[in-house]
Structures are given as C-alpha cells and as structure tokens.
Amino acid sequence: MEIFKIIKEHIAWRHQIFKLAKADIIKTYSGAALGWSWAVIKPSVTIFVFWFAFSVGLRTRGPEGYSFFLWLISGMVAWFYISDMWNQGTGAMRKYSYLITKMKFPISTIPTFVSISKLVIHLGLLAITIVLFMLAGHMPDKYFMQLPFYMLLMFLMATGWALFASVMAAMSKDFWNLVKAFSTAIFWLSGIMWDPYSPAIPYWVKNFLMFNPVTYIVCGYRDSFIYERWFFEQPLLLAIFLGEMIIMWMFAIWAYKKLKEDLPDVL
Amino acid sequence: MEKPVIEFKNVTKRYKLFKNDKKRLMSVFIKKIKYKEKKAVDDVSFDIMKGEAVAFFGKNGAGKSTILKIITGVTYPTQGSVEVRGRVSALLELTSGFDPELTGRENIFLKGQLMGLKDKEIKALENPIIEFAELGDYIDQPIRTYSSGMKSRLGFAINANIKPEILIVDEALSVGDASFRKKCVKKVNEIMESEGLTLLFVTHSASDAKEFCNRGIVLKNGKLMYDSDIEDAIKKYKELLT
C-alpha cells in the first residue's frame, strides 16, 4: 500500500527531512538584507493594512472585551501558514526539482519538509501573537491548550494538500496558476475578516462554511484565543474536517502514486 | 557466483511528448489524450560486476544519459527490470544535486546528508573535499555564482571523496583543465584499486575511456549495438560514426 511506503520513507529519511526544513527556512529568509525579520515584517505589514482599513476606515469593532486588532491577529496567524502552504506548498516539487531530477530522493518527503519549514515560522508568529494578547491584558488560559490540537489538524491537512497540489503543479503550470488564482478568493470567503458566527450572516452561508476547512481552523484559533469554546462542543464540524482530511490524503496518495515516476521526466 | 552490481534486463524507456501543458494535465485524468512517443532506451540488457570499469559510447541522444539516470534511480524504466546493488555516486550534468542558493560548503553537507552520512563523517571529509576542489574562498559563496568548471570540480570532489561504491561520471571531466583532469584520473584510479570501485564512464574521447576502462558498451538510438572489451568497442564506435 502506497501510504505505508510513504510513511517508511519519512521514517528512514527523518534526519534529512528536518535538515532540509532548516535549509528551506534559511534559504527563504537569507540573502535579503533584513533576513529573519522579514518573516515578521511581511505579516505585520499585512495586519497593519487590514487593521487600518477595517478598524480605522470601516470602524469595525472587535468582540466584547477585545480590540479588533486582537480579533484580527488571532485568526490571521493561522491564515499566514495556510496561505503559505496553499501557494508555496503547491510549488514545493518545482522548487526542489533538483532533488527529483538529479538524484535518487524520496519525493514524498518534499512537501513534508516544506510544511515543517512553514510551521516553524508559524510557531514564531504564534508566540508573538500570545505575547501581544498578554500585553493587552489577556493572559493565556486553559482554552489556549487547544492551539496545539488545531495546529496539528492544520498541519496534517496542509501537508496532504501540498503533496497533492505540488505533484499536480509539477506536471502542469496551468494547475499552479489556477491554484494561485484562488488564493485571494479563499481568503475573503472563509470568514477570516468577518465572523462566520455573527447573527448577521445568512443561514445558507453558515451551512456552506461548515464544509470549509480553512474556516474550521481559523475559527478554532479564535475560539481558543477569544471565544472560549472547546473543540468538542462542535463534534459535527470536527467530523466534517476529519472526513475532508481523509479525502484530501486519498487524493494526495492517488496523485503521488500515479505521477511520481513521471516527475523526473517532466520537471 | 557473485551477483552483478548492476543488472539491466530488457530495459526500455519511452517518453511521452504532449502537444502542450494543458494536454499533459488532462492526460492524468483522461486516457484518450494523444501524444508522441520517443524511445530513449530500446530493449537494453547488460550485467556489470563489482570492480568493472565500463565506458559508454554513443552519439548525443543515443541513450547514455538516460541509462545512467535509471541506474542512479532518478528515473524509471517503462519496461524491463533494473537491479542496482551498491551506493551510487553520480555526477549527472554539472549542477547535479546542488542547491544553487546554498554555499559550496553547505552543499557538501547537504550532499553528504542525502547520501546517509552522519555529520561527524562529513566533517572529517570536509577539508579533503575543499582542497581537492581548489575553490579557495569561493567555497563559502552560493553555488549560483560558480562557473561551470567550478561546479564540476566541486561535484567531482564530493562524489569521489564520499566513498562511492558505484561511481558514474557523465562527461563532467570534459570541463576541467588539464591539471584538474590529471588529479581526477589519479583519484579515480586510487579508489578503484583500494576499494573495488565500479566505474561507469560516459565519454566521447577514446583516449579517456582507454585510461580507465576495460569494457565498452556502444549505443545507437537507444539500442545496445556492442558490448565487449574496450579496444573493440572503440573500433565499433568509430565505425558507427562514419
């Protein structure tokens, strides 16, 4: 079974996977004069722009007891990782084509180490988010313990996506462009800049969002930071997410199995 | 009887050429998409035993690089079977396995790690490799700043020093200057004698081939035309060229 082969490869190459993740982080941020700080500057600029436009411009308020800024970053911190995996995760095979075309390498591990590299950045941003909450007077409480849970789900789903999409994108640039084109749409439609739970949102939108995995994770982060909801309070949503994750991995393994021998010839 | 380190049984490699990218993507889902087929390797069989030094001759496009890629494990045969018993250290094209953004030194570690060596082992080999490559201060510059000669030197320095069992050299030596080539020849002979290295050598130069190899395989249009001792193989290759 292909999934066992993939797991075996990951175990055998686990040292190299972490070394390559480290190299990926270094490569992404080195060279530029600002280096590491770029990992923080870029999301900060994005946050500032949204905060300014919504809070100052549109006068959007945060929920009871929290500023709009805190509500914003608690969800955005998850989105930055998801968006990185949506766009750059899809480019993983292309970016590391030399591992595929010039040597014998377990290709299935490429999306994994790219995902780990992005996750490390995410952990840094998450730490900053927690610090910002503390500075505003909101100390970490028991609900913060859910963050590793949502992070794990996010990581597994994103890595499955990256395996599927990077194999497809390696075969076809059109596919990659298609994926990139949807990135903005997903951001605006997933309830990151507006609260899906708000009573103003129509019933049919809420139903639709039940099936959006991005919404599930972003709301999960907000539930942990602000709304004090446990994940087991909404078992149906969790079940849908897990089902979607299994389907995602089925697609990923199908694409990988079908195309892995074609990749060295096509890239 | 010892098993061959490389066994090729009726290997054929076909490439699918699609009209455009879109058709290639569609072919993943729909079986009926038309494509042109190119046979890079056509029903090739041979066995190579440990310690042999085999030269591969053929015009450009004869299938030599494809066969070496299959042996290295980079690409897969469309038909037939391949068995490789031993660690393959291959220099396929100049930027073989380098990450262009990392420095020469970082790439030494990367390559070593990818070949399964521990950090301690790589550290021990680091200086001999750097000295062999003669890159001076450039060793700490990113590979993308290297000339083709420099990449070739570093590539060979790493591959030859990482204790290979099967060493594949694909025309990389053609880029070095005379003194470097001399060094490479010496090093290859050293490893061959001391460690029973199996050498696969792709070259257009008969004199280079005779230097190392006792056996020659001649390819034409993907087919194996001749497989015998080096002198006869060279003769046959020269005949095919005329």
Interface residues (C-beta under 8 A of the other chain):
Chain A: H15 Q16 K19 L20 A23 K27 S30 G31 Y98 L99 I100 T101 K102 M103 K104 F105 M168 M171 S172 K173 D174 F175 A255 K258 L259 E261 P264 D265 V266
Chain B: Y15 D21 K22 R24 L25 V28 K69 T72 G73 V74 T75 Y76 V88 A90 L92 E93 T95 S96 G97 F98 D99 P100 E101 L102 E106 L110 Q113 L114
